[in-house]
Amino acid sequence: MYKNHFKNKTVVITGSAGVLGAQLSKSFIESGARLILIDLDRKKMIESLGDSYKKFSKRLTLLDCNLQKPDEVIQALKILEKEDV
């Protein structure tokens, strides 16, 4: 991706602890984006980001959420609303 192409943009990625989600997350964060990452397991999200987690933690919001459970989705949406997404 282009360096700083996504500066001041917010990107939401679901399934961010998986292989594809992790690669997308790294690419977007290195392109200047602010990320909201959603997955079932916060620990796996952090592990999948590797060094990018520490380097860019100020531009990351991690949400534990099972998108198959409506109550968890509603809770995540409330958080996203506060994030001004």
C-alpha positions as a LaTeX table, in Angstrom:
\begin{tabular}{lrrr}
\hline
Residue & $x$ (\AA) & $y$ (\AA) & $z$ (\AA) \\
\hline
Met1 & 0.00 & 0.00 & 0.00 \\
Tyr2 & 1.03 & 3.57 & $-0.42$ \\
Lys3 & 2.87 & 5.20 & 2.44 \\
Asn4 & 0.58 & 7.69 & 4.23 \\
His5 & $-2.21$ & 6.99 & 1.73 \\
Phe6 & $-4.56$ & 6.19 & 4.60 \\
Lys7 & $-3.32$ & 8.87 & 6.99 \\
Asn8 & $-6.18$ & 10.23 & 9.13 \\
Lys9 & $-8.51$ & 7.48 & 7.86 \\
Thr10 & $-10.10$ & 4.86 & 10.08 \\
Val11 & $-10.19$ & 1.25 & 8.91 \\
Val12 & $-12.26$ & $-1.47$ & 10.60 \\
Ile13 & $-11.03$ & $-5.04$ & 10.11 \\
Thr14 & $-12.96$ & $-8.08$ & 11.33 \\
Gly15 & $-11.17$ & $-11.39$ & 11.73 \\
Ser16 & $-8.01$ & $-9.45$ & 12.42 \\
Ala17 & $-6.25$ & $-12.26$ & 14.30 \\
Gly18 & $-6.31$ & $-14.52$ & 11.24 \\
Val19 & $-3.59$ & $-14.63$ & 8.60 \\
Leu20 & $-5.32$ & $-12.35$ & 6.09 \\
Gly21 & $-6.64$ & $-9.97$ & 8.77 \\
Ala22 & $-3.20$ & $-9.65$ & 10.32 \\
Gln23 & $-1.55$ & $-8.85$ & 6.98 \\
Leu24 & $-4.21$ & $-6.28$ & 6.14 \\
Ser25 & $-3.83$ & $-4.73$ & 9.59 \\
Lys26 & $-0.08$ & $-4.37$ & 9.20 \\
Ser27 & $-0.41$ & $-2.88$ & 5.72 \\
Phe28 & $-3.05$ & $-0.35$ & 6.74 \\
Ile29 & $-1.29$ & 0.72 & 9.94 \\
Glu30 & 1.99 & 1.21 & 8.05 \\
Ser31 & 0.07 & 3.31 & 5.51 \\
Gly32 & $-0.97$ & 5.76 & 8.23 \\
Ala33 & $-4.45$ & 4.46 & 9.08 \\
Arg34 & $-6.07$ & 4.35 & 12.47 \\
Leu35 & $-7.35$ & 0.80 & 13.00 \\
Ile36 & $-10.26$ & $-0.73$ & 14.80 \\
Leu37 & $-9.61$ & $-4.45$ & 14.93 \\
Ile38 & $-12.31$ & $-6.97$ & 15.76 \\
Asp39 & $-11.82$ & $-10.64$ & 16.56 \\
Leu40 & $-12.75$ & $-13.25$ & 19.14 \\
Asp41 & $-9.38$ & $-13.25$ & 20.91 \\
Arg42 & $-7.53$ & $-10.07$ & 21.95 \\
Lys43 & $-4.34$ & $-12.00$ & 22.74 \\
Lys44 & $-4.21$ & $-13.44$ & 19.22 \\
Met45 & $-4.85$ & $-10.00$ & 17.74 \\
Ile46 & $-1.85$ & $-8.62$ & 19.62 \\
Glu47 & 0.33 & $-11.61$ & 18.68 \\
Ser48 & $-0.65$ & $-11.36$ & 15.01 \\
Leu49 & 0.44 & $-7.71$ & 14.88 \\
Gly50 & 3.88 & $-8.50$ & 16.25 \\
Asp51 & 6.11 & $-5.43$ & 16.55 \\
Ser52 & 3.46 & $-3.26$ & 14.90 \\
Tyr53 & 1.37 & $-3.50$ & 18.07 \\
Lys54 & 3.94 & $-1.69$ & 20.19 \\
Lys55 & 5.01 & 0.69 & 17.44 \\
Phe56 & 1.50 & 1.85 & 16.52 \\
Ser57 & $-0.54$ & 1.14 & 19.66 \\
Lys58 & $-1.83$ & 4.73 & 19.83 \\
Arg59 & $-3.64$ & 4.22 & 16.52 \\
Leu60 & $-5.17$ & 0.86 & 17.44 \\
Thr61 & $-8.46$ & $-0.06$ & 19.05 \\
Leu62 & $-8.98$ & $-3.76$ & 19.72 \\
Leu63 & $-12.47$ & $-5.16$ & 20.23 \\
Asp64 & $-13.25$ & $-8.68$ & 21.41 \\
Cys65 & $-16.41$ & $-9.58$ & 19.55 \\
Asn66 & $-18.14$ & $-12.63$ & 18.16 \\
Leu67 & $-20.03$ & $-11.28$ & 15.15 \\
Gln68 & $-22.44$ & $-14.23$ & 15.35 \\
Lys69 & $-23.76$ & $-12.99$ & 18.70 \\
Pro70 & $-26.10$ & $-9.98$ & 18.34 \\
Asp71 & $-25.51$ & $-8.76$ & 21.90 \\
Glu72 & $-21.74$ & $-8.60$ & 21.30 \\
Val73 & $-22.25$ & $-6.80$ & 17.99 \\
Ile74 & $-24.47$ & $-4.21$ & 19.69 \\
Gln75 & $-21.82$ & $-3.67$ & 22.37 \\
Ala76 & $-19.11$ & $-3.27$ & 19.70 \\
Leu77 & $-21.26$ & $-0.76$ & 17.82 \\
Lys78 & $-21.67$ & 1.30 & 20.98 \\
Ile79 & $-17.90$ & 1.41 & 21.33 \\
Leu80 & $-17.46$ & 2.32 & 17.67 \\
Glu81 & $-19.98$ & 5.12 & 18.09 \\
Lys82 & $-17.79$ & 6.63 & 20.81 \\
Glu83 & $-14.75$ & 6.28 & 18.53 \\
Asp84 & $-16.46$ & 8.56 & 16.00 \\
Val85 & $-16.31$ & 6.07 & 13.15 \\
\hline
\end{tabular}
